[in-house]
Amino acid sequence: MVRVALDAAAAAGVRDVPVGAVVFDSSGRELARAANAREALGDPTAHAEILALRRAAAVHGDGWRLEGATLAVTLEPCTMCAGALVLARVGRLVFGAWEPKTGAVGSLWDVVRDRRLNHRPQVRGGVLEAECAALLDTFFRTQR
């Protein structure tokens, strides 16, 4: 699933951080994919996860609830994205590289495991971590 998210990251514009996200239904069928598009859209909320969740909710059939779905993403979600996947009732999160500066799934914060919230997805981090991190390293090296 993270390999598919890596493919999705390739669609990021040249100025956008290459993060890809894909939502799969409970049977493993792809519902939606997206790449970061903050720069391309001029939208601070246009993270890959948010865009993919929106698209998946539009095709899933139950409006906004994505129960049983898996979100695969190349980078540990930030606070906004972690909150969105909790609110969407995503059943499982699988991600690649850890993000020590802004990660909200164990690195800086742990939004998805907060017992005060009404939903806590299963989480698996570090999947294809080296490949996901290399994509980001290459991008930031060319930006500096």
Chimera marker file (.cmm) of the C-alpha trace (Angstrom):
<marker_set name="trace">
<marker id="1" x="0.000" y="0.000" z="0.000" r="1" g="1" b="0" radius="0.5"/>
<marker id="2" x="2.858" y="2.382" z="0.751" r="1" g="1" b="0" radius="0.5"/>
<marker id="3" x="4.299" y="1.564" z="-2.696" r="1" g="1" b="0" radius="0.5"/>
<marker id="4" x="1.069" y="2.831" z="-4.216" r="1" g="1" b="0" radius="0.5"/>
<marker id="5" x="1.380" y="5.961" z="-2.059" r="1" g="1" b="0" radius="0.5"/>
<marker id="6" x="4.916" y="6.423" z="-3.408" r="1" g="1" b="0" radius="0.5"/>
<marker id="7" x="3.453" y="6.307" z="-6.912" r="1" g="1" b="0" radius="0.5"/>
<marker id="8" x="0.878" y="8.915" z="-5.873" r="1" g="1" b="0" radius="0.5"/>
<marker id="9" x="3.653" y="11.175" z="-4.526" r="1" g="1" b="0" radius="0.5"/>
<marker id="10" x="5.109" y="11.375" z="-8.022" r="1" g="1" b="0" radius="0.5"/>
<marker id="11" x="2.104" y="13.503" z="-9.037" r="1" g="1" b="0" radius="0.5"/>
<marker id="12" x="3.151" y="16.350" z="-6.714" r="1" g="1" b="0" radius="0.5"/>
<marker id="13" x="4.025" y="19.577" z="-8.496" r="1" g="1" b="0" radius="0.5"/>
<marker id="14" x="7.656" y="20.663" z="-8.630" r="1" g="1" b="0" radius="0.5"/>
<marker id="15" x="7.159" y="23.116" z="-5.737" r="1" g="1" b="0" radius="0.5"/>
<marker id="16" x="5.084" y="20.779" z="-3.557" r="1" g="1" b="0" radius="0.5"/>
<marker id="17" x="6.668" y="18.388" z="-1.064" r="1" g="1" b="0" radius="0.5"/>
<marker id="18" x="6.296" y="14.935" z="-2.669" r="1" g="1" b="0" radius="0.5"/>
<marker id="19" x="3.965" y="13.209" z="-0.246" r="1" g="1" b="0" radius="0.5"/>
<marker id="20" x="1.449" y="10.709" z="-1.545" r="1" g="1" b="0" radius="0.5"/>
<marker id="21" x="-1.646" y="9.257" z="0.105" r="1" g="1" b="0" radius="0.5"/>
<marker id="22" x="-4.031" y="6.517" z="-0.982" r="1" g="1" b="0" radius="0.5"/>
<marker id="23" x="-7.266" y="5.330" z="0.629" r="1" g="1" b="0" radius="0.5"/>
<marker id="24" x="-8.232" y="1.671" z="0.244" r="1" g="1" b="0" radius="0.5"/>
<marker id="25" x="-11.557" y="0.122" z="1.218" r="1" g="1" b="0" radius="0.5"/>
<marker id="26" x="-11.786" y="-2.900" z="3.525" r="1" g="1" b="0" radius="0.5"/>
<marker id="27" x="-11.256" y="-5.299" z="0.614" r="1" g="1" b="0" radius="0.5"/>
<marker id="28" x="-8.083" y="-3.504" z="-0.516" r="1" g="1" b="0" radius="0.5"/>
<marker id="29" x="-9.671" y="-1.725" z="-3.485" r="1" g="1" b="0" radius="0.5"/>
<marker id="30" x="-8.274" y="1.739" z="-4.104" r="1" g="1" b="0" radius="0.5"/>
<marker id="31" x="-10.857" y="4.442" z="-3.461" r="1" g="1" b="0" radius="0.5"/>
<marker id="32" x="-8.767" y="7.564" z="-3.983" r="1" g="1" b="0" radius="0.5"/>
<marker id="33" x="-5.228" y="8.882" z="-4.206" r="1" g="1" b="0" radius="0.5"/>
<marker id="34" x="-3.595" y="12.286" z="-4.014" r="1" g="1" b="0" radius="0.5"/>
<marker id="35" x="-0.295" y="14.087" z="-3.752" r="1" g="1" b="0" radius="0.5"/>
<marker id="36" x="0.466" y="17.232" z="-1.794" r="1" g="1" b="0" radius="0.5"/>
<marker id="37" x="-0.864" y="20.272" z="-3.645" r="1" g="1" b="0" radius="0.5"/>
<marker id="38" x="-0.510" y="23.196" z="-1.217" r="1" g="1" b="0" radius="0.5"/>
<marker id="39" x="1.628" y="25.223" z="-3.604" r="1" g="1" b="0" radius="0.5"/>
<marker id="40" x="-0.251" y="24.181" z="-6.733" r="1" g="1" b="0" radius="0.5"/>
<marker id="41" x="-3.648" y="25.054" z="-5.233" r="1" g="1" b="0" radius="0.5"/>
<marker id="42" x="-2.582" y="27.869" z="-2.908" r="1" g="1" b="0" radius="0.5"/>
<marker id="43" x="-4.401" y="25.979" z="-0.149" r="1" g="1" b="0" radius="0.5"/>
<marker id="44" x="-2.781" y="25.316" z="3.240" r="1" g="1" b="0" radius="0.5"/>
<marker id="45" x="-5.058" y="22.308" z="3.778" r="1" g="1" b="0" radius="0.5"/>
<marker id="46" x="-4.163" y="20.613" z="0.479" r="1" g="1" b="0" radius="0.5"/>
<marker id="47" x="-2.062" y="17.902" z="2.096" r="1" g="1" b="0" radius="0.5"/>
<marker id="48" x="-2.106" y="14.553" z="0.289" r="1" g="1" b="0" radius="0.5"/>
<marker id="49" x="-4.038" y="12.906" z="3.131" r="1" g="1" b="0" radius="0.5"/>
<marker id="50" x="-6.784" y="15.533" z="3.202" r="1" g="1" b="0" radius="0.5"/>
<marker id="51" x="-7.229" y="15.455" z="-0.568" r="1" g="1" b="0" radius="0.5"/>
<marker id="52" x="-7.332" y="11.645" z="-0.633" r="1" g="1" b="0" radius="0.5"/>
<marker id="53" x="-9.792" y="11.481" z="2.285" r="1" g="1" b="0" radius="0.5"/>
<marker id="54" x="-12.093" y="13.987" z="0.579" r="1" g="1" b="0" radius="0.5"/>
<marker id="55" x="-12.049" y="12.032" z="-2.679" r="1" g="1" b="0" radius="0.5"/>
<marker id="56" x="-12.558" y="8.703" z="-0.906" r="1" g="1" b="0" radius="0.5"/>
<marker id="57" x="-15.496" y="10.054" z="1.081" r="1" g="1" b="0" radius="0.5"/>
<marker id="58" x="-17.107" y="11.216" z="-2.165" r="1" g="1" b="0" radius="0.5"/>
<marker id="59" x="-16.973" y="7.707" z="-3.677" r="1" g="1" b="0" radius="0.5"/>
<marker id="60" x="-17.293" y="5.517" z="-0.585" r="1" g="1" b="0" radius="0.5"/>
<marker id="61" x="-21.063" y="5.774" z="-0.321" r="1" g="1" b="0" radius="0.5"/>
<marker id="62" x="-21.416" y="6.659" z="3.364" r="1" g="1" b="0" radius="0.5"/>
<marker id="63" x="-20.649" y="10.333" z="3.050" r="1" g="1" b="0" radius="0.5"/>
<marker id="64" x="-17.774" y="11.150" z="5.343" r="1" g="1" b="0" radius="0.5"/>
<marker id="65" x="-17.334" y="7.905" z="7.308" r="1" g="1" b="0" radius="0.5"/>
<marker id="66" x="-14.482" y="5.733" z="6.041" r="1" g="1" b="0" radius="0.5"/>
<marker id="67" x="-14.895" y="2.890" z="8.527" r="1" g="1" b="0" radius="0.5"/>
<marker id="68" x="-12.854" y="-0.136" z="7.555" r="1" g="1" b="0" radius="0.5"/>
<marker id="69" x="-10.701" y="1.903" z="5.187" r="1" g="1" b="0" radius="0.5"/>
<marker id="70" x="-6.916" y="2.060" z="5.209" r="1" g="1" b="0" radius="0.5"/>
<marker id="71" x="-4.996" y="5.259" z="4.584" r="1" g="1" b="0" radius="0.5"/>
<marker id="72" x="-1.496" y="4.661" z="3.231" r="1" g="1" b="0" radius="0.5"/>
<marker id="73" x="0.809" y="7.675" z="3.159" r="1" g="1" b="0" radius="0.5"/>
<marker id="74" x="4.502" y="8.199" z="2.505" r="1" g="1" b="0" radius="0.5"/>
<marker id="75" x="5.052" y="10.458" z="5.528" r="1" g="1" b="0" radius="0.5"/>
<marker id="76" x="3.781" y="10.416" z="9.106" r="1" g="1" b="0" radius="0.5"/>
<marker id="77" x="0.676" y="12.636" z="9.164" r="1" g="1" b="0" radius="0.5"/>
<marker id="78" x="0.706" y="16.086" z="10.769" r="1" g="1" b="0" radius="0.5"/>
<marker id="79" x="-1.793" y="17.170" z="13.415" r="1" g="1" b="0" radius="0.5"/>
<marker id="80" x="-4.380" y="18.303" z="10.849" r="1" g="1" b="0" radius="0.5"/>
<marker id="81" x="-4.183" y="15.077" z="8.852" r="1" g="1" b="0" radius="0.5"/>
<marker id="82" x="-4.119" y="12.845" z="11.929" r="1" g="1" b="0" radius="0.5"/>
<marker id="83" x="-7.206" y="14.618" z="13.236" r="1" g="1" b="0" radius="0.5"/>
<marker id="84" x="-8.950" y="14.283" z="9.888" r="1" g="1" b="0" radius="0.5"/>
<marker id="85" x="-8.357" y="10.539" z="9.660" r="1" g="1" b="0" radius="0.5"/>
<marker id="86" x="-9.670" y="10.093" z="13.203" r="1" g="1" b="0" radius="0.5"/>
<marker id="87" x="-12.771" y="12.153" z="12.393" r="1" g="1" b="0" radius="0.5"/>
<marker id="88" x="-13.296" y="10.169" z="9.178" r="1" g="1" b="0" radius="0.5"/>
<marker id="89" x="-13.177" y="6.938" z="11.221" r="1" g="1" b="0" radius="0.5"/>
<marker id="90" x="-10.382" y="5.451" z="9.092" r="1" g="1" b="0" radius="0.5"/>
<marker id="91" x="-9.754" y="1.946" z="10.400" r="1" g="1" b="0" radius="0.5"/>
<marker id="92" x="-6.045" y="1.688" z="9.710" r="1" g="1" b="0" radius="0.5"/>
<marker id="93" x="-3.122" y="3.998" z="8.940" r="1" g="1" b="0" radius="0.5"/>
<marker id="94" x="0.054" y="2.754" z="7.282" r="1" g="1" b="0" radius="0.5"/>
<marker id="95" x="2.858" y="5.236" z="6.670" r="1" g="1" b="0" radius="0.5"/>
<marker id="96" x="6.456" y="5.347" z="5.484" r="1" g="1" b="0" radius="0.5"/>
<marker id="97" x="8.859" y="7.929" z="6.883" r="1" g="1" b="0" radius="0.5"/>
<marker id="98" x="8.631" y="9.322" z="10.391" r="1" g="1" b="0" radius="0.5"/>
<marker id="99" x="8.402" y="13.123" z="10.713" r="1" g="1" b="0" radius="0.5"/>
<marker id="100" x="10.129" y="14.256" z="13.932" r="1" g="1" b="0" radius="0.5"/>
<marker id="101" x="9.323" y="17.959" z="13.392" r="1" g="1" b="0" radius="0.5"/>
<marker id="102" x="5.554" y="17.787" z="12.808" r="1" g="1" b="0" radius="0.5"/>
<marker id="103" x="4.495" y="14.131" z="13.061" r="1" g="1" b="0" radius="0.5"/>
<marker id="104" x="1.304" y="13.557" z="15.033" r="1" g="1" b="0" radius="0.5"/>
<marker id="105" x="1.263" y="9.754" z="15.058" r="1" g="1" b="0" radius="0.5"/>
<marker id="106" x="4.015" y="9.178" z="17.585" r="1" g="1" b="0" radius="0.5"/>
<marker id="107" x="6.896" y="11.511" z="16.759" r="1" g="1" b="0" radius="0.5"/>
<marker id="108" x="5.949" y="14.932" z="18.122" r="1" g="1" b="0" radius="0.5"/>
<marker id="109" x="2.377" y="14.172" z="19.200" r="1" g="1" b="0" radius="0.5"/>
<marker id="110" x="0.199" y="11.086" z="19.124" r="1" g="1" b="0" radius="0.5"/>
<marker id="111" x="-3.224" y="12.302" z="18.097" r="1" g="1" b="0" radius="0.5"/>
<marker id="112" x="-4.471" y="8.960" z="16.783" r="1" g="1" b="0" radius="0.5"/>
<marker id="113" x="-3.922" y="7.096" z="20.047" r="1" g="1" b="0" radius="0.5"/>
<marker id="114" x="-5.376" y="9.732" z="22.373" r="1" g="1" b="0" radius="0.5"/>
<marker id="115" x="-7.825" y="7.854" z="24.607" r="1" g="1" b="0" radius="0.5"/>
<marker id="116" x="-9.987" y="10.968" z="24.937" r="1" g="1" b="0" radius="0.5"/>
<marker id="117" x="-11.035" y="10.674" z="21.296" r="1" g="1" b="0" radius="0.5"/>
<marker id="118" x="-13.897" y="8.432" z="20.193" r="1" g="1" b="0" radius="0.5"/>
<marker id="119" x="-11.950" y="6.630" z="17.462" r="1" g="1" b="0" radius="0.5"/>
<marker id="120" x="-8.443" y="5.181" z="17.341" r="1" g="1" b="0" radius="0.5"/>
<marker id="121" x="-7.210" y="3.571" z="14.123" r="1" g="1" b="0" radius="0.5"/>
<marker id="122" x="-4.658" y="0.796" z="13.960" r="1" g="1" b="0" radius="0.5"/>
<marker id="123" x="-1.254" y="2.226" z="13.049" r="1" g="1" b="0" radius="0.5"/>
<marker id="124" x="1.826" y="0.840" z="11.378" r="1" g="1" b="0" radius="0.5"/>
<marker id="125" x="4.677" y="3.255" z="10.727" r="1" g="1" b="0" radius="0.5"/>
<marker id="126" x="8.060" y="2.917" z="9.090" r="1" g="1" b="0" radius="0.5"/>
<marker id="127" x="6.890" y="0.858" z="6.094" r="1" g="1" b="0" radius="0.5"/>
<marker id="128" x="9.366" y="1.393" z="3.235" r="1" g="1" b="0" radius="0.5"/>
<marker id="129" x="10.793" y="4.119" z="5.434" r="1" g="1" b="0" radius="0.5"/>
<marker id="130" x="14.109" y="4.448" z="3.571" r="1" g="1" b="0" radius="0.5"/>
<marker id="131" x="12.409" y="4.834" z="0.179" r="1" g="1" b="0" radius="0.5"/>
<marker id="132" x="9.944" y="7.387" z="1.491" r="1" g="1" b="0" radius="0.5"/>
<marker id="133" x="12.648" y="9.370" z="3.288" r="1" g="1" b="0" radius="0.5"/>
<marker id="134" x="14.890" y="9.329" z="0.195" r="1" g="1" b="0" radius="0.5"/>
<marker id="135" x="12.117" y="10.919" z="-1.873" r="1" g="1" b="0" radius="0.5"/>
<marker id="136" x="11.883" y="13.769" z="0.635" r="1" g="1" b="0" radius="0.5"/>
<marker id="137" x="15.665" y="14.125" z="0.967" r="1" g="1" b="0" radius="0.5"/>
<marker id="138" x="16.010" y="14.478" z="-2.797" r="1" g="1" b="0" radius="0.5"/>
<marker id="139" x="13.257" y="17.102" z="-2.936" r="1" g="1" b="0" radius="0.5"/>
<marker id="140" x="14.673" y="19.232" z="-0.120" r="1" g="1" b="0" radius="0.5"/>
<marker id="141" x="18.226" y="18.967" z="-1.452" r="1" g="1" b="0" radius="0.5"/>
<marker id="142" x="17.074" y="20.515" z="-4.733" r="1" g="1" b="0" radius="0.5"/>
<marker id="143" x="15.138" y="23.257" z="-2.902" r="1" g="1" b="0" radius="0.5"/>
<marker id="144" x="18.105" y="24.515" z="-0.931" r="1" g="1" b="0" radius="0.5"/>
<link id1="1" id2="2" r="1" g="1" b="0" radius="0.2"/>
<link id1="2" id2="3" r="1" g="1" b="0" radius="0.2"/>
<link id1="3" id2="4" r="1" g="1" b="0" radius="0.2"/>
<link id1="4" id2="5" r="1" g="1" b="0" radius="0.2"/>
<link id1="5" id2="6" r="1" g="1" b="0" radius="0.2"/>
<link id1="6" id2="7" r="1" g="1" b="0" radius="0.2"/>
<link id1="7" id2="8" r="1" g="1" b="0" radius="0.2"/>
<link id1="8" id2="9" r="1" g="1" b="0" radius="0.2"/>
<link id1="9" id2="10" r="1" g="1" b="0" radius="0.2"/>
<link id1="10" id2="11" r="1" g="1" b="0" radius="0.2"/>
<link id1="11" id2="12" r="1" g="1" b="0" radius="0.2"/>
<link id1="12" id2="13" r="1" g="1" b="0" radius="0.2"/>
<link id1="13" id2="14" r="1" g="1" b="0" radius="0.2"/>
<link id1="14" id2="15" r="1" g="1" b="0" radius="0.2"/>
<link id1="15" id2="16" r="1" g="1" b="0" radius="0.2"/>
<link id1="16" id2="17" r="1" g="1" b="0" radius="0.2"/>
<link id1="17" id2="18" r="1" g="1" b="0" radius="0.2"/>
<link id1="18" id2="19" r="1" g="1" b="0" radius="0.2"/>
<link id1="19" id2="20" r="1" g="1" b="0" radius="0.2"/>
<link id1="20" id2="21" r="1" g="1" b="0" radius="0.2"/>
<link id1="21" id2="22" r="1" g="1" b="0" radius="0.2"/>
<link id1="22" id2="23" r="1" g="1" b="0" radius="0.2"/>
<link id1="23" id2="24" r="1" g="1" b="0" radius="0.2"/>
<link id1="24" id2="25" r="1" g="1" b="0" radius="0.2"/>
<link id1="25" id2="26" r="1" g="1" b="0" radius="0.2"/>
<link id1="26" id2="27" r="1" g="1" b="0" radius="0.2"/>
<link id1="27" id2="28" r="1" g="1" b="0" radius="0.2"/>
<link id1="28" id2="29" r="1" g="1" b="0" radius="0.2"/>
<link id1="29" id2="30" r="1" g="1" b="0" radius="0.2"/>
<link id1="30" id2="31" r="1" g="1" b="0" radius="0.2"/>
<link id1="31" id2="32" r="1" g="1" b="0" radius="0.2"/>
<link id1="32" id2="33" r="1" g="1" b="0" radius="0.2"/>
<link id1="33" id2="34" r="1" g="1" b="0" radius="0.2"/>
<link id1="34" id2="35" r="1" g="1" b="0" radius="0.2"/>
<link id1="35" id2="36" r="1" g="1" b="0" radius="0.2"/>
<link id1="36" id2="37" r="1" g="1" b="0" radius="0.2"/>
<link id1="37" id2="38" r="1" g="1" b="0" radius="0.2"/>
<link id1="38" id2="39" r="1" g="1" b="0" radius="0.2"/>
<link id1="39" id2="40" r="1" g="1" b="0" radius="0.2"/>
<link id1="40" id2="41" r="1" g="1" b="0" radius="0.2"/>
<link id1="41" id2="42" r="1" g="1" b="0" radius="0.2"/>
<link id1="42" id2="43" r="1" g="1" b="0" radius="0.2"/>
<link id1="43" id2="44" r="1" g="1" b="0" radius="0.2"/>
<link id1="44" id2="45" r="1" g="1" b="0" radius="0.2"/>
<link id1="45" id2="46" r="1" g="1" b="0" radius="0.2"/>
<link id1="46" id2="47" r="1" g="1" b="0" radius="0.2"/>
<link id1="47" id2="48" r="1" g="1" b="0" radius="0.2"/>
<link id1="48" id2="49" r="1" g="1" b="0" radius="0.2"/>
<link id1="49" id2="50" r="1" g="1" b="0" radius="0.2"/>
<link id1="50" id2="51" r="1" g="1" b="0" radius="0.2"/>
<link id1="51" id2="52" r="1" g="1" b="0" radius="0.2"/>
<link id1="52" id2="53" r="1" g="1" b="0" radius="0.2"/>
<link id1="53" id2="54" r="1" g="1" b="0" radius="0.2"/>
<link id1="54" id2="55" r="1" g="1" b="0" radius="0.2"/>
<link id1="55" id2="56" r="1" g="1" b="0" radius="0.2"/>
<link id1="56" id2="57" r="1" g="1" b="0" radius="0.2"/>
<link id1="57" id2="58" r="1" g="1" b="0" radius="0.2"/>
<link id1="58" id2="59" r="1" g="1" b="0" radius="0.2"/>
<link id1="59" id2="60" r="1" g="1" b="0" radius="0.2"/>
<link id1="60" id2="61" r="1" g="1" b="0" radius="0.2"/>
<link id1="61" id2="62" r="1" g="1" b="0" radius="0.2"/>
<link id1="62" id2="63" r="1" g="1" b="0" radius="0.2"/>
<link id1="63" id2="64" r="1" g="1" b="0" radius="0.2"/>
<link id1="64" id2="65" r="1" g="1" b="0" radius="0.2"/>
<link id1="65" id2="66" r="1" g="1" b="0" radius="0.2"/>
<link id1="66" id2="67" r="1" g="1" b="0" radius="0.2"/>
<link id1="67" id2="68" r="1" g="1" b="0" radius="0.2"/>
<link id1="68" id2="69" r="1" g="1" b="0" radius="0.2"/>
<link id1="69" id2="70" r="1" g="1" b="0" radius="0.2"/>
<link id1="70" id2="71" r="1" g="1" b="0" radius="0.2"/>
<link id1="71" id2="72" r="1" g="1" b="0" radius="0.2"/>
<link id1="72" id2="73" r="1" g="1" b="0" radius="0.2"/>
<link id1="73" id2="74" r="1" g="1" b="0" radius="0.2"/>
<link id1="74" id2="75" r="1" g="1" b="0" radius="0.2"/>
<link id1="75" id2="76" r="1" g="1" b="0" radius="0.2"/>
<link id1="76" id2="77" r="1" g="1" b="0" radius="0.2"/>
<link id1="77" id2="78" r="1" g="1" b="0" radius="0.2"/>
<link id1="78" id2="79" r="1" g="1" b="0" radius="0.2"/>
<link id1="79" id2="80" r="1" g="1" b="0" radius="0.2"/>
<link id1="80" id2="81" r="1" g="1" b="0" radius="0.2"/>
<link id1="81" id2="82" r="1" g="1" b="0" radius="0.2"/>
<link id1="82" id2="83" r="1" g="1" b="0" radius="0.2"/>
<link id1="83" id2="84" r="1" g="1" b="0" radius="0.2"/>
<link id1="84" id2="85" r="1" g="1" b="0" radius="0.2"/>
<link id1="85" id2="86" r="1" g="1" b="0" radius="0.2"/>
<link id1="86" id2="87" r="1" g="1" b="0" radius="0.2"/>
<link id1="87" id2="88" r="1" g="1" b="0" radius="0.2"/>
<link id1="88" id2="89" r="1" g="1" b="0" radius="0.2"/>
<link id1="89" id2="90" r="1" g="1" b="0" radius="0.2"/>
<link id1="90" id2="91" r="1" g="1" b="0" radius="0.2"/>
<link id1="91" id2="92" r="1" g="1" b="0" radius="0.2"/>
<link id1="92" id2="93" r="1" g="1" b="0" radius="0.2"/>
<link id1="93" id2="94" r="1" g="1" b="0" radius="0.2"/>
<link id1="94" id2="95" r="1" g="1" b="0" radius="0.2"/>
<link id1="95" id2="96" r="1" g="1" b="0" radius="0.2"/>
<link id1="96" id2="97" r="1" g="1" b="0" radius="0.2"/>
<link id1="97" id2="98" r="1" g="1" b="0" radius="0.2"/>
<link id1="98" id2="99" r="1" g="1" b="0" radius="0.2"/>
<link id1="99" id2="100" r="1" g="1" b="0" radius="0.2"/>
<link id1="100" id2="101" r="1" g="1" b="0" radius="0.2"/>
<link id1="101" id2="102" r="1" g="1" b="0" radius="0.2"/>
<link id1="102" id2="103" r="1" g="1" b="0" radius="0.2"/>
<link id1="103" id2="104" r="1" g="1" b="0" radius="0.2"/>
<link id1="104" id2="105" r="1" g="1" b="0" radius="0.2"/>
<link id1="105" id2="106" r="1" g="1" b="0" radius="0.2"/>
<link id1="106" id2="107" r="1" g="1" b="0" radius="0.2"/>
<link id1="107" id2="108" r="1" g="1" b="0" radius="0.2"/>
<link id1="108" id2="109" r="1" g="1" b="0" radius="0.2"/>
<link id1="109" id2="110" r="1" g="1" b="0" radius="0.2"/>
<link id1="110" id2="111" r="1" g="1" b="0" radius="0.2"/>
<link id1="111" id2="112" r="1" g="1" b="0" radius="0.2"/>
<link id1="112" id2="113" r="1" g="1" b="0" radius="0.2"/>
<link id1="113" id2="114" r="1" g="1" b="0" radius="0.2"/>
<link id1="114" id2="115" r="1" g="1" b="0" radius="0.2"/>
<link id1="115" id2="116" r="1" g="1" b="0" radius="0.2"/>
<link id1="116" id2="117" r="1" g="1" b="0" radius="0.2"/>
<link id1="117" id2="118" r="1" g="1" b="0" radius="0.2"/>
<link id1="118" id2="119" r="1" g="1" b="0" radius="0.2"/>
<link id1="119" id2="120" r="1" g="1" b="0" radius="0.2"/>
<link id1="120" id2="121" r="1" g="1" b="0" radius="0.2"/>
<link id1="121" id2="122" r="1" g="1" b="0" radius="0.2"/>
<link id1="122" id2="123" r="1" g="1" b="0" radius="0.2"/>
<link id1="123" id2="124" r="1" g="1" b="0" radius="0.2"/>
<link id1="124" id2="125" r="1" g="1" b="0" radius="0.2"/>
<link id1="125" id2="126" r="1" g="1" b="0" radius="0.2"/>
<link id1="126" id2="127" r="1" g="1" b="0" radius="0.2"/>
<link id1="127" id2="128" r="1" g="1" b="0" radius="0.2"/>
<link id1="128" id2="129" r="1" g="1" b="0" radius="0.2"/>
<link id1="129" id2="130" r="1" g="1" b="0" radius="0.2"/>
<link id1="130" id2="131" r="1" g="1" b="0" radius="0.2"/>
<link id1="131" id2="132" r="1" g="1" b="0" radius="0.2"/>
<link id1="132" id2="133" r="1" g="1" b="0" radius="0.2"/>
<link id1="133" id2="134" r="1" g="1" b="0" radius="0.2"/>
<link id1="134" id2="135" r="1" g="1" b="0" radius="0.2"/>
<link id1="135" id2="136" r="1" g="1" b="0" radius="0.2"/>
<link id1="136" id2="137" r="1" g="1" b="0" radius="0.2"/>
<link id1="137" id2="138" r="1" g="1" b="0" radius="0.2"/>
<link id1="138" id2="139" r="1" g="1" b="0" radius="0.2"/>
<link id1="139" id2="140" r="1" g="1" b="0" radius="0.2"/>
<link id1="140" id2="141" r="1" g="1" b="0" radius="0.2"/>
<link id1="141" id2="142" r="1" g="1" b="0" radius="0.2"/>
<link id1="142" id2="143" r="1" g="1" b="0" radius="0.2"/>
<link id1="143" id2="144" r="1" g="1" b="0" radius="0.2"/>
</marker_set>
